[in-house]
Amino acid sequence: MIGVWLVGAYGNVATTAVVGARAVARGLADTTGMVTARRPCTRLDLPAVGDLAFAGHDVRDTSLLETAHELSAGGVPSADVVDAVADDLERIDDGVRVGTAVNCGRAVADLADETLSAPEIGDVVAGIRDDYRSFVDGRDLDRLVVVNVASTEPGVERPERYDTLDAFERAVETNDRDLPASSLYAYAALREGHPYVNFTPSTGAALGGLCELAERKDLPNVGRDAKTGETLLKSALAPMFARRNLRVRSWEGHNILGNDDGLVLEEEENKAGKLASKGGVLEGILPDIEHNRVRIDYAPPLGDWKTAWDDVRFDGFLDTRMKLQFTWEGSDSALAAPLVLDLVRLVSHADEYGEGGFQPQLASFFKAPLGVDEHDFSRQFDLLERYVDHHAGEVAGDG
């Protein structure tokens, strides 16, 4: 049994992932949207979706079932599916603990009903570690994967202060109040011997000291900011322009979404990290672009749906000015949730093989993948295919 600890367990993405996993396990839904359900990943010996046990942290006084019902009002998931897995959701609720909102920004603090707080940062970390340990011991899990799907935090000022493990641990010991919640969850996970996945633009385990800890303990360290919508399209379309030697002069992207993530991103300090990861993809593929701007705005009536409108201006032969415009609309959580399940399965596999540190084979899942500078989606996916070839070849050779 593989444990999945969701930081932000009552959020839309986490809830949709849990509902989806239980629906797949019960034969009520297929695996559309899951990368691990198709080749090349089906060549790997991955944990079954039905063998995933869920728990997590949240700062709101609600439940998985309540969030699922709210989501079903918007059509995803359907009310029938939610009703069919309701008993599962209520059992999983028993494993959700009060989380921390340290340095998550005013918007997240306003959403919080209760938080794990203590006079010392070290005590907060100790509480998180106790929660992980209780879940692992109580369920007799083979391993636990911690996944951050909480709302985006403000960035860390001068992250170089935490470039070594010694520096990070001194910060914990001296009650450094600049450390964000995502990094405390990550530190607690790595110290307990659990891989960490940062599905968000938040800092998480990207700090140098936490990267060092993951390497020392041979634990996968994966993130940042999952690539699910407009940026996924950019990472596929921008290489087309580059390879055809078409000069992109301007790429303007405007995003609107209506869920709590959209509300949190109304705060400029929370939005900054998200904009950086979304904009950085084009700069990595089209370094000569003259204008590259992304906007994110909150539109409450959209609920869990998001829309992106992009305008691309480019030059062709004989200085011919041309344009591409597209609109992308999708369910935020339905796009993200299957990737959460994919990452848990693939990270669990890497952990089983003792492959610690950055996981370049998972770069195609992220806007700002740790340890990988390549942003071309097809080239990123090649890394996953080569990884599968290596492991599938080992299995075939052993047989």
N, C-alpha and C positions, 0 to 999 in steps of 0.2 A: 504494500500500500504506500502510495506517494502522497505526502501532505503538501497542501498548497495554502500558504498563509498570505492572505490578501490585505495589504495595507490600504484602507479605504473600502472595507468590505461591503458597506451599504451603498456605495456609489453605483451609478448606472452600469459602468463597464464590469465591475466585479459581479454585480447581481446577474447581469446577462450571461457572463461566463459560467456562473454556477448553475443558473437555469438551463443553459445550453448543455453543459456537461451532463447534468442529470437527465435531460431529455434524450440526449444521444445514448446514454447508458440504458435507458428504458425503451429504446427503439421508437421514440416519439418524434425524433428529428434526425435528419441526415447530417453529414459532416461538411456540407458546402461552406466554403470560406476558410476551412482549416488546411493549411499548407501541409501538415503532417499526414493528411488523409489521402495524399496523392504522391505519385513518384516525383522526386527520388526518395522522399522520406519514408515511404512505405517499405523500403528495403532495410530500414533500421529496426532493431528490436526495441520499440518504444513502449512505455507503460500505457496500458489501455485507459481510455477516458473514464471508463467506469471504475477504475482503480484509484482515482484521485479523491482524496479526502480534504475538505475545505474548512478553514477557520480564518480568523483575521482580527484586525483592529479597526475601529471607527470612533469618531468623536460625536456622532449623532445618536439620539435616542429614538431609534426606529427599528426596522427589521428587514431581512431579505424579502420576506413575503410582501411587506408593505411597499417596498421599492419596486418589486416585480409587478404588483398591481398598478402602480403609478405608470410604469413603463408600458404595460399592456393597454392602457387607455390610449396610447399613441400608436398601437398596432404591433409593437415589437417588444417582447415576445407576445404571442397570442394569449388571450385569457384562458383558452383550453389547455395550453401547455403549462401555464402557471398553476392552474388548478391541479393538473396531473402530478406536478412535482412539489406541491405545497407541503406535504409531510416531510419531504427531504429538506426543504428550506427551513422549516421550523427546527429540525434536528441540528442543522448546521448553525443556526442562530445561537445554539447553546455554546458554541465555540468561539463566538465573537466577543472580544474584550475591548475595554475602553482604551482608546489610543491617545497619542500626544499630538498637540498642535504647536509645538515649539517652533517659532520663527516661520510659521506658515502664512503669515500676513493677516491683515485685518479681515479680509473677506472670508477666509476659512475660520478665523476665530468667531466671526458673527454666526456662522453656520453651526458651530460646535455647541452641543448641549452639555457635554461632560468631557473632561480631558484627564489623561494620566499626568498628574503634576506632582512635583516634589521639589524641595528646596535646592537640591543638587541635581545637575545633569546626570551624574553617575547613578543616582537613584532611579531616574527615568529609564536609563539603559538597563539597569538591573531588573526593573519591572517588566520591560519588554522581553528580556532574556528568560525570565520566569514563565512568561506566557508561552513563548516558543517551546520551552522545555516541558511544560505541562501537557501541551498538545501532543508532542512527540511521544512522551511516555504514556499518556493516557490512551493513545490509539495504537501504540506499538508500531510506529511508522518505520519503513525502511529508510526514508530520507524525507527532508522537508525543503521545499523551494519557497522563498519569500519573494513576493511580487508587489511592487509599489504601483498601485493604480489610484492613488489619492490625487486630489486636486493640486495643480501646479503651485509650487512655493515661489517666493522671491529668490533671486540668486544670492549666492554667498559673496560678500565683499572680500576681496583679497584671499581667494582660495589657496594661494601659495602658502599661507600660514599653516596649512594642514598637509603639506607635501610629503611628510614622512609619518610612519605609524607612531613613532615616539612623539611627534608634535601633536598628532590627533589625540593620542591618549593623555598627554599632558593637558590638552584643552578640556577633555572630559573630567579629569581629576581636579582641575582648577575652576570648574563650573563656568566654562566659557559659554555665555548665552548667545553667541553668534552661530553656534552649530544648529543646523536645521533638522526638523523631524526626520526627513528622508534619510539623512546620514546617520542619525541615531538608530533608526530601524536597521539600516544596512550594517552598521558596526555590530549591533547585537546579533544579527544573523550570522555574520562571518565569524564572530567570536564563538558562537555556539556550533559552528561547523556546517552552516547551511548556505547554499548558493543564493545569490541575490539578483533579482531582475528589476531594473528600473524602467517601467513602461511610460514614464512621464519625463518632462523636461527638467524636473527638480534635480538637485545636486546628487542625492543618493550616494552611491559608492564611487563617484567619479573623482573624488578627492584623492590626491596622491597617496596619502597614508592608508586609505582604505583599499586602493588598488594594490598597495604593497601587502596588506594583510591577506587579501584574496590569493595573491601569488604564493605567499608563505604557506598558506593552509591548503593550497591546491583546490580552491573553490571557484567555480564559474562566477564571473562578475559581468553582468550583461546590461546594456542600455545605450543611449537614452532616447526617450521620446518616440514611441511607436509610430510607424509610418502607415497611415490607414486611408487617407483621402487625397486632398489636393497635392500634398507633397509626394505621395506615391506616384501620381500622374507626372509631376515635374521630373522625378527621378527616372521615369521611362521616356518622356518626351524630349527633355533637354539633350540627351545624348544623340537623338535623331538629328537635331539642328547641328550639333558639333560635328558629327560624322559626315554630314552632307555639306559641310563648310558653308553653312548659312549663318550670317552674323546676326545674333539676337541683340537688339539694341535696348529693349525694354521688356520687362515682365512684371506686370502689376497683378497682384492677387488680393481679392477681397473675400473674407470668410465671415459668415454669420452663423451662430448657433444659439440654442435656447435653453440648455440644461444648466445644472449648477456649475459645471466647468466654465461655461460661457459667462456666468455671473462672476465667478472668481477672477476670470481674465479681464473683467472690467477694471480691475485694479492694475495700474501701470506697472507696479513692482512685480506682480505676479505674471503679467503679460510679457515682460521683457525676455525672459528665458524662452518662452514659446516662440516668439518672433525670431529670436536668434537661430534656433534650430531649424525653423521652417525656411528662413532666408538663406541659411548656410548651404543648403543643398545645391542651389543654382550656382553659387559662387565656386563650389567645388567642381562643377561640370562646365560652366561657361565663365571662365575667369575674366573675360573681356567685356562682359555685359555692362552697359552704361547705367541702367536704372533697374533696380531690383527691390521691390517694396511689397510687403505683406501687411494686410490689415485684418484684425479680428474684432468683430463687434457682437454684442449680446443682443439677441432678438427673442425675448421670452416666448412668443407664440409658437416658435419652432419646436419647443420641447427638446426631445433627444435627437432631433434631426439637425443636419448641418448642410449648408449650401456654400459653394465656392464659385466665384466667377473670376476668370482669368483673361487678361488681355496681353497678347504677345506680339510685339512689333519686331520684324526681322528684315534684313536685306538679303537679296539674292543677286544673281548675275546681272551685270550692267547697272548696279546700284538700284535695282528694283525694290521698292518698298512694299512689304506685304504684311499680313497679320493673321494670327490664329486667335480665336476666342472660344472658350468652352465653359460650360457650367457643369458642376459636379454636385449632386445631391444624394445624401445617404443617411442612414441611421448610424449615428456616432457609435453606439454600443454594439450594434450588430456587425459593424466593420471591425471593431477592436476586440471583442470578446473571443472569437476563435483564435486570434493571434496570442492571447494570454494562454490559452490551452496549448497551442503549439510550442510556445516558449517554455512552458513548464515541462512538457514532454522532452523537448530537445536538450534543455539544461539538465534535466534529470539524467539523460543519457550521457552527457558530457561528464557529469559528476560521478556517475558509475565507473567511467573509464579514467578517473583521476585527472581530468583535463581542467586545470585551474586557470584563473586569470581571465583575460579578455577572450571572447569567443568570436573570432572573425567570421566564422561560417554563418553567424546569425545577423550579419550586418544588414541584410535586406529587410529586416523587420524594423529598422530604426532610422530616424532622421539624422541623428548624430551618434552613430555607433561608436562605442568605446574601442579605441585601438585600431580603427580603420578609417582611412581618409577617403576611400573610394565611395562616391555617391551614385554612380551609374547603377541602376537597379539590376540590369542584366548581368553586369560584372559581379555585383554583390551576390546575386543568386548563384553564379558560377562557384563561388566559395562554398556554398552549401552543397552543391552537387559534388564537388571534389571531396568534401568531408564525408559525404555518404559513400562515395566510391571507395574511400580509404577504409571505412569501417565495414562496409558490406564485403569488400575484398578480404578483410581479416577473417570475417565469419566464414566465408566460402573456403578460405584456405585451411581454417581449423577443422572444417568438416571433412 
